[in-house]
């Protein structure tokens, strides 16, 4: 299986006239996964924590949305065997713990609703235990053997995540993103095309407007799980979704 880094937007993504169909078409191009292992921007917890592995609930981790967004369901099967493998692959690198009542947050279930709406593929979400890209890269590298077993590894974030960009676009009444969003998006695309892992790891210094495009880094760093899972395969990537949503880059990538 490939490894994916995708933008998940917000719960309202599923009402967008374009984005859900892009995610659906992407999934249709992939082999059907035996299971999905997903890391979301919205779950940072140390030590690395494994969520529900039997009945998988949802976490409605957002506020102020219409009631219907809190009535969404995604009854995916759990993945206890995958959880055992994750523990084993990471056992000599870092501790892990279980949180069996923790469900999928919107960074996980929103894109999966568009990609695999039947909710019939076992899903396991794990937390990000660190914001250090090198730690996340190593976690991804150690989990890479799962790809050979038909597991789809997904880092779910947003290539840029700036509420200031949203505010500026609304203030100016324009659909195009602010300049700093475009600059960061272009830098990331070029660094990935060059396979410049050093620049990506040092993004706080090498990326233009990094602090503006990512006032907090939680939506960018799931990329490093995906990169780590692809490191030994040469980091060959393709951009599957481009463009902007709410003035932020929704660039999403597939690593084969």
C-alpha angles and dihedrals in degrees: 000000000000123000118239138208111192141171114240101185111190135309088277090065088091089064093053113113094226116020101067091052090051091053092045093051090049092054090048089058093055129080110257107267121232088216140350125232111194136185118194133198087233100066118064113160135144133250096038105271131205117215129214116330101181117034106013114211127188129249112218093206098173137081139218098024125132115277094253091070089062091052096059114120133197108178098188119169117255123248109221094159090053089050090055090052093049091053091049096047092051098037097103094041108046141347121263133199137192130240101183095182095053113108136196114292123216091268087065108033100039095064091037090055088058096041103037106015095169090069090216100129119089111251132197123185120199129189128245104243096192143021091220105112092209092057091049091046090055092048089054092047092053092048093049095097088069088071090067088057094057098264117145109218113205131187107196119198137103123272088227124017113185126146087189089063089054091048093049094048091050092045092051094040094231132129096212118093124248116270094256091059092053092047093053092045092051092047091052093047092050095045091050092047089052091045086232098169093168093059091046093050090049093045094136088069104025102044119083113242092358093156091051097044091045113024082171118027100216095105095049102045098066082075089074093060087055093045091050091051088054100038098099091046094060102262092264104173140175128196108238100176128028136171135068136286121193087353093303130108115259093187108155127189142206121206117199 
